[in-house]
Amino acid sequence: MTDQTTHAPLAPPEDRLEHFPITLFASVMGLAGLALALHAGGTYLGWGPVFARFGLALAVVDLVAVTLFYLWKLLRFPQAIAAEWRHPVKLNFFPAIPISFLLVAAALRFEAPLVAAPLWAVGAAGQAALTLAVISAWIGPRGFGLAQVNPAWFIPAVGNVVVPIAGVPLGFVEVSWLFLAAGLVFWLALLPILLLRLIAEPPMPTKLQPTLAILIAPPAVGFLSLLLLNGGVLDAGARVLFYAALVFGALAAAQLAQTLRGAFALSWWALSFPVAALTISCFRFAGIAGSDGHGALGVALLVLLIGIISGLVARTLTGMVRGEICRPE
Protein backbone atom coordinates (compact mmCIF):
# COMPACT_ATOMS: atom_id res chain seq x y z
CA MET A 1 0.00 0.00 0.00
CA THR A 2 1.58 3.26 -1.09
CA ASP A 3 1.77 6.36 1.06
CA GLN A 4 -0.49 9.00 -0.45
CA THR A 5 0.67 11.75 1.91
CA THR A 6 2.17 14.67 0.05
CA HIS A 7 4.30 17.49 1.35
CA ALA A 8 4.81 20.88 -0.17
CA PRO A 9 8.36 21.10 -1.53
CA LEU A 10 10.76 23.15 0.51
CA ALA A 11 11.64 26.55 -0.87
CA PRO A 12 15.22 27.07 -2.01
CA PRO A 13 17.57 28.05 0.86
CA GLU A 14 17.85 31.62 -0.42
CA ASP A 15 14.07 32.05 -0.39
CA ARG A 16 13.72 30.47 3.04
CA LEU A 17 16.27 32.93 4.38
CA GLU A 18 13.78 35.73 3.74
CA HIS A 19 11.66 34.22 6.51
CA PHE A 20 14.48 33.60 8.99
CA PRO A 21 12.75 34.59 12.26
CA ILE A 22 14.13 37.22 14.59
CA THR A 23 12.55 35.24 17.44
CA LEU A 24 15.40 32.72 17.13
CA PHE A 25 17.50 35.15 19.17
CA ALA A 26 15.38 33.97 22.10
CA SER A 27 17.20 30.63 21.74
CA VAL A 28 20.52 32.41 22.31
CA MET A 29 19.08 34.04 25.41
CA GLY A 30 17.91 30.65 26.67
CA LEU A 31 21.22 28.89 26.06
CA ALA A 32 23.21 31.74 27.62
CA GLY A 33 20.83 31.62 30.58
CA LEU A 34 21.48 27.89 30.84
CA ALA A 35 25.24 28.49 30.91
CA LEU A 36 24.84 31.07 33.68
CA ALA A 37 22.50 28.77 35.62
CA LEU A 38 24.96 25.87 35.34
CA HIS A 39 27.70 28.16 36.59
CA ALA A 40 25.57 29.29 39.55
CA GLY A 41 24.58 25.69 40.29
CA GLY A 42 28.15 24.50 39.96
CA THR A 43 29.34 27.20 42.36
CA TYR A 44 26.63 26.40 44.92
CA LEU A 45 26.97 22.62 44.70
CA GLY A 46 30.73 22.49 44.22
CA TRP A 47 30.64 20.95 40.75
CA GLY A 48 33.11 23.34 39.18
CA PRO A 49 32.80 24.96 35.75
CA VAL A 50 32.71 21.88 33.47
CA PHE A 51 28.97 21.87 32.77
CA ALA A 52 28.84 25.65 32.52
CA ARG A 53 31.54 25.58 29.84
CA PHE A 54 29.48 23.15 27.80
CA GLY A 55 26.45 25.44 28.06
CA LEU A 56 28.61 28.42 27.12
CA ALA A 57 29.89 26.62 24.02
CA LEU A 58 26.31 25.98 22.90
CA ALA A 59 25.37 29.61 23.49
CA VAL A 60 28.37 30.97 21.56
CA VAL A 61 27.75 28.67 18.59
CA ASP A 62 24.07 29.64 18.55
CA LEU A 63 24.86 33.36 18.80
CA VAL A 64 27.32 33.21 15.91
CA ALA A 65 25.00 31.13 13.71
CA VAL A 66 21.82 33.13 14.34
CA THR A 67 23.64 36.47 13.99
CA LEU A 68 25.27 35.48 10.68
CA PHE A 69 21.99 34.23 9.23
CA TYR A 70 20.19 37.39 10.30
CA LEU A 71 22.92 39.60 8.85
CA TRP A 72 22.64 37.66 5.61
CA LYS A 73 18.89 38.25 5.66
CA LEU A 74 19.50 41.96 6.26
CA LEU A 75 21.78 42.17 3.22
CA ARG A 76 19.60 40.09 0.90
CA PHE A 77 16.08 40.92 2.10
CA PRO A 78 16.04 44.32 3.83
CA GLN A 79 12.34 44.63 3.05
CA ALA A 80 11.69 41.58 5.22
CA ILE A 81 13.51 43.24 8.12
CA ALA A 82 11.43 46.38 7.59
CA ALA A 83 8.25 44.28 7.67
CA GLU A 84 9.33 42.76 11.00
CA TRP A 85 9.91 46.24 12.38
CA ARG A 86 6.37 47.21 11.41
CA HIS A 87 4.90 44.05 12.96
CA PRO A 88 3.28 44.80 16.37
CA VAL A 89 4.76 41.64 17.98
CA LYS A 90 8.05 41.08 16.15
CA LEU A 91 9.04 44.71 16.75
CA ASN A 92 9.58 43.89 20.42
CA PHE A 93 12.03 41.07 19.64
CA PHE A 94 14.63 43.33 18.02
CA PRO A 95 16.23 44.10 21.41
CA ALA A 96 16.63 40.33 21.88
CA ILE A 97 19.67 40.77 19.61
CA PRO A 98 21.71 43.00 21.96
CA ILE A 99 20.36 41.13 25.01
CA SER A 100 21.78 37.94 23.49
CA PHE A 101 25.18 39.66 23.24
CA LEU A 102 24.91 40.85 26.85
CA LEU A 103 24.02 37.41 28.20
CA VAL A 104 26.76 35.63 26.27
CA ALA A 105 29.19 38.29 27.53
CA ALA A 106 28.00 37.62 31.08
CA ALA A 107 28.68 33.90 30.69
CA LEU A 108 31.92 34.46 28.78
CA ARG A 109 33.47 36.74 31.39
CA PHE A 110 34.30 33.75 33.60
CA GLU A 111 36.42 32.23 30.84
CA ALA A 112 37.54 35.11 28.60
CA PRO A 113 36.96 38.56 30.13
CA LEU A 114 38.97 40.26 27.39
CA VAL A 115 36.46 38.96 24.84
CA ALA A 116 33.46 39.56 27.09
CA ALA A 117 34.18 43.28 27.53
CA PRO A 118 33.82 44.37 23.87
CA LEU A 119 30.89 41.99 23.41
CA TRP A 120 29.20 43.62 26.41
CA ALA A 121 29.91 47.09 25.02
CA VAL A 122 28.27 46.21 21.69
CA GLY A 123 25.28 44.72 23.50
CA ALA A 124 24.86 47.69 25.85
CA ALA A 125 25.05 50.21 23.01
CA GLY A 126 22.60 48.20 20.92
CA GLN A 127 20.21 47.84 23.86
CA ALA A 128 20.26 51.59 24.50
CA ALA A 129 19.60 52.39 20.84
CA LEU A 130 16.81 49.84 20.42
CA THR A 131 15.14 50.79 23.69
CA LEU A 132 14.80 54.35 22.45
CA ALA A 133 13.75 53.24 18.97
CA VAL A 134 11.08 50.75 20.08
CA ILE A 135 9.60 53.00 22.77
CA SER A 136 9.51 55.84 20.23
CA ALA A 137 7.59 53.51 17.92
CA TRP A 138 5.14 52.70 20.74
CA ILE A 139 4.32 56.33 21.42
CA GLY A 140 4.61 57.49 17.80
CA PRO A 141 1.83 58.11 15.29
CA ARG A 142 1.26 54.44 14.39
CA GLY A 143 -0.46 53.71 17.71
CA PHE A 144 -1.12 50.41 19.49
CA GLY A 145 -4.32 49.08 21.00
CA LEU A 146 -4.50 47.47 24.43
CA ALA A 147 -5.19 44.08 22.81
CA GLN A 148 -1.78 44.26 21.09
CA VAL A 149 0.09 44.48 24.40
CA ASN A 150 1.78 41.22 25.41
CA PRO A 151 4.65 40.13 27.70
CA ALA A 152 7.16 40.54 24.86
CA TRP A 153 6.82 44.29 25.48
CA PHE A 154 9.09 43.77 28.46
CA ILE A 155 12.00 42.84 26.17
CA PRO A 156 12.79 46.32 24.75
CA ALA A 157 12.47 48.40 27.92
CA VAL A 158 12.89 46.06 30.86
CA GLY A 159 15.70 44.20 29.08
CA ASN A 160 17.94 47.00 30.31
CA VAL A 161 18.19 45.21 33.69
CA VAL A 162 20.42 42.60 31.98
CA VAL A 163 23.22 45.12 31.42
CA PRO A 164 24.66 45.05 35.00
CA ILE A 165 25.02 41.24 35.02
CA ALA A 166 28.30 41.57 33.14
CA GLY A 167 28.66 45.35 33.38
CA VAL A 168 29.40 45.45 37.12
CA PRO A 169 32.08 42.70 37.14
CA LEU A 170 33.68 44.33 34.09
CA GLY A 171 33.91 47.66 35.93
CA PHE A 172 31.07 49.66 34.33
CA VAL A 173 29.25 50.43 37.58
CA GLU A 174 27.60 53.79 36.91
CA VAL A 175 26.49 52.75 33.44
CA SER A 176 24.98 49.64 35.02
CA TRP A 177 23.04 51.77 37.52
CA LEU A 178 21.69 53.81 34.60
CA PHE A 179 20.41 50.75 32.76
CA LEU A 180 19.00 49.14 35.91
CA ALA A 181 17.09 52.31 36.77
CA ALA A 182 15.64 52.51 33.26
CA GLY A 183 14.65 48.86 33.27
CA LEU A 184 12.95 48.89 36.66
CA VAL A 185 11.07 52.11 35.96
CA PHE A 186 9.71 50.75 32.69
CA TRP A 187 8.86 47.45 34.41
CA LEU A 188 6.75 49.30 36.98
CA ALA A 189 5.14 51.34 34.19
CA LEU A 190 4.38 48.44 31.84
CA LEU A 191 3.32 45.84 34.40
CA PRO A 192 -0.11 47.36 35.20
CA ILE A 193 -0.77 47.89 31.49
CA LEU A 194 0.03 44.26 30.75
CA LEU A 195 -2.08 42.99 33.66
CA LEU A 196 -4.99 45.13 32.49
CA ARG A 197 -4.66 43.66 29.00
CA LEU A 198 -4.57 40.10 30.35
CA ILE A 199 -7.59 40.69 32.58
CA ALA A 200 -9.80 42.92 30.46
CA GLU A 201 -9.10 41.71 26.92
CA PRO A 202 -9.64 38.30 25.25
CA PRO A 203 -6.87 35.73 25.79
CA MET A 204 -3.71 36.08 23.75
CA PRO A 205 -3.35 33.86 20.68
CA THR A 206 -2.11 30.36 21.46
CA LYS A 207 1.24 31.08 19.80
CA LEU A 208 1.86 33.94 22.25
CA GLN A 209 0.82 32.10 25.40
CA PRO A 210 4.39 30.93 26.24
CA THR A 211 5.46 34.58 26.49
CA LEU A 212 3.65 34.69 29.85
CA ALA A 213 6.88 33.26 31.27
CA ILE A 214 8.56 36.59 30.48
CA LEU A 215 6.75 37.97 33.54
CA ILE A 216 9.35 36.17 35.67
CA ALA A 217 12.42 37.74 34.09
CA PRO A 218 12.27 41.45 35.13
CA PRO A 219 12.19 40.91 38.91
CA ALA A 220 14.54 37.91 38.75
CA VAL A 221 17.20 39.68 36.68
CA GLY A 222 16.59 42.92 38.57
CA PHE A 223 17.34 41.03 41.80
CA LEU A 224 20.62 39.68 40.39
CA SER A 225 21.66 43.08 39.06
CA LEU A 226 20.83 44.86 42.32
CA LEU A 227 22.87 42.32 44.27
CA LEU A 228 25.87 43.03 42.08
CA LEU A 229 25.46 46.77 42.46
CA ASN A 230 24.99 46.79 46.25
CA GLY A 231 27.82 44.37 47.02
CA GLY A 232 25.72 41.26 47.57
CA VAL A 233 23.59 42.70 50.36
CA LEU A 234 20.13 41.14 50.70
CA ASP A 235 18.36 44.40 51.52
CA ALA A 236 14.62 45.02 51.36
CA GLY A 237 14.66 45.96 47.68
CA ALA A 238 16.52 42.80 46.69
CA ARG A 239 14.17 40.61 48.71
CA VAL A 240 11.07 42.22 47.19
CA LEU A 241 12.40 41.61 43.67
CA PHE A 242 13.34 37.99 44.46
CA TYR A 243 9.99 37.08 45.97
CA ALA A 244 8.15 38.94 43.22
CA ALA A 245 9.97 36.69 40.75
CA LEU A 246 8.78 33.62 42.69
CA VAL A 247 5.19 34.90 42.64
CA PHE A 248 5.26 35.52 38.90
CA GLY A 249 6.89 32.12 38.44
CA ALA A 250 4.00 30.44 40.22
CA LEU A 251 1.47 32.52 38.26
CA ALA A 252 3.11 31.69 34.92
CA ALA A 253 3.28 27.99 35.81
CA ALA A 254 -0.41 27.93 36.69
CA GLN A 255 -1.37 29.61 33.43
CA LEU A 256 0.99 27.74 31.13
CA ALA A 257 -0.01 24.34 32.51
CA GLN A 258 -3.36 24.91 30.80
CA THR A 259 -2.08 26.28 27.50
CA LEU A 260 1.13 24.53 26.43
CA ARG A 261 -0.60 21.74 24.58
CA GLY A 262 -0.72 23.16 21.09
CA ALA A 263 1.66 22.87 18.17
CA PHE A 264 5.27 23.88 18.70
CA ALA A 265 6.20 27.48 17.91
CA LEU A 266 9.42 29.40 18.38
CA SER A 267 7.63 31.45 21.03
CA TRP A 268 8.12 28.45 23.34
CA TRP A 269 11.71 29.63 23.70
CA ALA A 270 10.24 32.39 25.88
CA LEU A 271 10.12 29.75 28.64
CA SER A 272 13.87 29.26 28.76
CA PHE A 273 15.56 32.45 29.90
CA PRO A 274 13.01 33.40 32.59
CA VAL A 275 13.36 29.95 34.18
CA ALA A 276 17.16 30.33 33.99
CA ALA A 277 16.99 33.74 35.67
CA LEU A 278 14.83 32.37 38.48
CA THR A 279 17.17 29.40 38.91
CA ILE A 280 20.22 31.65 39.25
CA SER A 281 18.32 33.89 41.67
CA CYS A 282 17.52 30.94 43.94
CA PHE A 283 21.17 29.83 44.02
CA ARG A 284 22.35 33.39 44.73
CA PHE A 285 19.78 33.86 47.50
CA ALA A 286 20.68 30.48 49.01
CA GLY A 287 24.39 31.25 48.95
CA ILE A 288 24.03 34.64 50.64
CA ALA A 289 21.32 33.71 53.15
CA GLY A 290 22.60 30.21 53.84
CA SER A 291 19.16 28.82 53.07
CA ASP A 292 19.05 25.13 52.12
CA GLY A 293 15.41 25.51 51.09
CA HIS A 294 16.24 28.11 48.47
CA GLY A 295 19.15 25.97 47.31
CA ALA A 296 16.87 22.94 46.90
CA LEU A 297 14.46 25.07 44.87
CA GLY A 298 17.38 26.16 42.70
CA VAL A 299 18.33 22.53 42.06
CA ALA A 300 14.74 21.64 41.14
CA LEU A 301 14.53 24.61 38.77
CA LEU A 302 17.89 23.70 37.21
CA VAL A 303 16.62 20.19 36.45
CA LEU A 304 13.47 21.74 34.97
CA LEU A 305 15.54 24.19 32.94
CA ILE A 306 17.73 21.43 31.48
CA GLY A 307 14.58 19.54 30.49
CA ILE A 308 13.04 22.64 28.90
CA ILE A 309 16.20 23.52 26.94
CA SER A 310 16.71 19.93 25.79
CA GLY A 311 13.14 19.73 24.51
CA LEU A 312 13.32 23.12 22.81
CA VAL A 313 16.62 22.34 21.07
CA ALA A 314 15.32 18.98 19.85
CA ARG A 315 12.03 20.43 18.64
CA THR A 316 13.69 23.42 16.94
CA LEU A 317 16.20 21.23 15.09
CA THR A 318 13.39 18.91 14.03
CA GLY A 319 11.43 21.89 12.77
CA MET A 320 14.40 23.12 10.78
CA VAL A 321 14.91 19.72 9.15
CA ARG A 322 11.22 19.58 8.25
CA GLY A 323 11.24 23.14 6.90
CA GLU A 324 8.79 24.34 9.55
CA ILE A 325 10.88 27.27 10.82
CA CYS A 326 11.84 29.55 7.93
CA ARG A 327 8.47 29.83 6.24
CA PRO A 328 5.83 32.56 5.77
CA GLU A 329 3.40 32.97 8.65
N, C-alpha and C positions, 0 to 999 in steps of 0.2 A: 504494500500500500504506500503510495507516494505521499510526501508531505506537500500539501497545497498551500502552506503558509508562505506568504510573500513579504518581503521587506523592501522598503524604499531604498534605492541605492544611496550610498553615502556621497555627499558632495565632495568635490576635489578638496584637498587640504587647504589650498589658497582661499577657496570660498568659505570653508568652515571657519577659517581664521577670522573672518568678518564678524562672526558671532561668538568669538572667544569672550567669556563672561568676566566682567570686572569682579564679580562676587567670588571668584577663585582666590582672590587675595585673602579672603576669610580663612582659607586653608592654611596660608602662611601664618596668620595670627594664631590659629589653633595649634599648629606644630611648634611654633616658638613658645606658646604658652605651655605646651607639654614639656619642652626642654627646661623651662624655668621651674615647672612643678616637680620634675624629676630631680632637679638640682636642690630645690627646697626639701623634698622628701629625703634625698640622699644625705643632706646635711643633718636633718633632724634624726634620721634613723641610723646614721653612721655608715651608709653604703659607699660613700665616695662619689666621684664624678662620672663613673663609667656609663651609667644609663643616661645621664644628662647629656653626655657627649654624643651618644647615639641620636637622641632627640634633636640636638643642635644640628647634627649633620643632615637630618631629614629636613629641618626648617630651612637651612641654607640652600640645599638643592632645590627645594620648592620655591623659595624666594627668587633664585636666579632664573629658574624655568618660567615661572609665571610672569616675572618682569620682562624677560626677553620676548615672550609671546605677545605680551600686551604692547611693548614698544613696536614690535613688528606690525601689529594691528594698527597702531597709531600712524605708522608710516604708510601703510597700504590702504587703510580704510578710515581716514580721519572723519568721514561723515558718520561712521558707526559710533565713534567716540562722542561726537557731537550729539547724536541721538540718545546715548546713555546719559549725557549731561542734562538733557531736557526731560528725561524720564523721572517721574516723581519719586520712585523708589531707588533706582540705580544711582541717581545723583548722590545719595547719602553714602554710597560705598566707595566713592573716590578717595576719601581720607583713609580708607583701609590700606591704601598703598603706602603712605608715609608711616602709618601705625605699624605695618608689617616690618618696615625698616627699623623702627624704634624697638620693637620687640626682639627682633633678631640681634640688634645691637646689645640689648639688655642681656640676652643669653650668651652672646659672643664675648662680652667683656671679661668673663671668667677665664676664657682661654686665650683671647687675643685682643687685649684692650686697645692696642694701636690701630687695629682694624675697626673695632667697635666705635671709636670716637668719631671718625669721619662719617661712618654709617649713621650714627645718632644725629650728627649735625644735619645731614641731608634729610633725615626723617623729621627732625624738629622744624626745619625751615619749610618743608612741604606741608606739615601739619598746620603750621601757622597760616600759610597761604591758602590752603584749602578750607580751613575753618572760616576765614574771612569771605572766601568766594561762595561757599555753600550757604552760609547765613545770609549773605547779601542776596543770593537767589531766593531764599525763603521769604525775605521781607521786600523783595523787588516787585515789579509790576505783574509778574506772571501769576502770583497768588496761589495759595494752597488751601484746600478745605480741610476741616477737622477729620473727615474720614480718610484722608491721605496720610495722616500722621501715623507712624508706627515706630517700634523700638529702634529701628535702624537710624532714626534721627539722632540717637545718642552718639553715633559714630563720629560725625563731623565736629561737634562741639565738645562733648564730654570726653572724646578721645584724647583731649589734651592732658588728662590726668596720667596718661602713659609716659609722658616725657620724663618725669623725675626718676622713673625706675632705673634707667641707665644714666640719666643726666646728673643725679646727685653723686653716685660713685665716680663718675668721670670728672667731677669738679665744677659742674655748671649749676651751682646752687640757686642763685638768684633767678636765673632763667627758668629753673624748675619750679620755683615758687610762682612765677608769672603764669606758667602753663597750668599748674595745679589750681590756682585761683580761678582762672578762666573756665576750666573744666567743671569745677564744683559749682560755680555760679550758674553755668548753663544747665547743669544737672538739676539744680533746684528750680530753675525756670521751666525746663521742659517736662519734668516729672509730672506735675499736676495736669499739664496739657495732654500728655500721653494717657494718664489714668482716666481723664475725662473722655478721651476718645474710646478707650477700651470699655468704659462703662456705658456711655451714652449712644455710641454708634453700633451698627451691626458688626459681628465678628470679622476679624481680618481674614482675607483669603487663606485657604489651607496652606499654600506655599509660603506664606509669611508667618505662620504660626510659630515655627521654631525661633523666630527672632525675639520671642518673649524672653528667652534666656538672656538676652542682652541687658535686661533689667538688673541682673546680678553684677555686671562688670563695673559700672561707675563707683558704687560704694566699696567694692572689693579692691579695685585698683587704687582708688582714692585712699583707702586705708594703708596700703603698701607704700604709696608715695609719701603720705604724711609721716609714717614711721621713719622713712629715710631722711626726711627733712627735719624732724624733731629729735634725731639721735636715738631712735628706737624706744621712745617713751610711750607707754600705753596710757595716754591721757584721755580725757573725756571725749574729745573729738574723734580720736582714733577708735575708741570703743564703740561709739555711735555708728561710725561708718562700717566697722566689722559686723556688728549685729544687724545693721540694716541689710548688709549683703546676705547674711543668713536668712533673714525674713524674705527677701526677694528670691533667694534660692528655693525656699520652701514653696512660695507662691508660684514660681515658674514650674517647679516639679509637679505641683497639683494640676496646673493648667495643661502642661504638655503631655501628661499621662493620658489625657483624653483625646489628644489631637494628633500625636505622632504615629498615625497608622496609615497614612496615605502614601502615595508614590514618592520615591526619593526625589529631592530637589537640592540644589547646591545651598539653599538657605539653611539646610540642616547643619552646615558648618557653623552656624551661629551658636550652636550648643557648646562648641569646643572651648573657645577662649574664656567665656565666662566661668565655666566649670574649672578651668585651669587657674583663673584668678582667685576663685574661692578656695581652691585646694592650697595654693601658696599662702593665702591669708591665714588659713587654719594652722599651717605649720609655723608661720611666723608668730602668731598669737601664742601657740603652745610653747614655742621656744623661749619667748620673753616672759610669759606668765608662769611657766612651769606646769602647765595644765595637761595631764595625760588625756583627759577627755577631748580636748581640742586636737591633740595629736592623733587620737584614734579616728576622729572625724576626718582629719586630713588624709590619713591612710585610706579610709573608705572612699573618699572623693578621688584620690589618686587612682585607685583600682577602677572606679567608674570612668574616670577620664581616659585611661588607657583603653578601656572597652569602647568608649565613644569614638576616640580617634581611630582605633583599628577598624571599626565598622565603617566610618566615614571614608577612610583611605581606600578600603576594599570596594565600597560602593561607587566611589568617584572613579577609580581606575576601570571598574566594570562599565560604568557609563561612558567613559572615553572610548573604550574598545568597541562598544556597541554604537557609537556615534550619537549618544543621547545628550552630550554636554554642549558642544559647539553647534547649535542649531537654532533657527529662528524660534522666538517664543510666540 
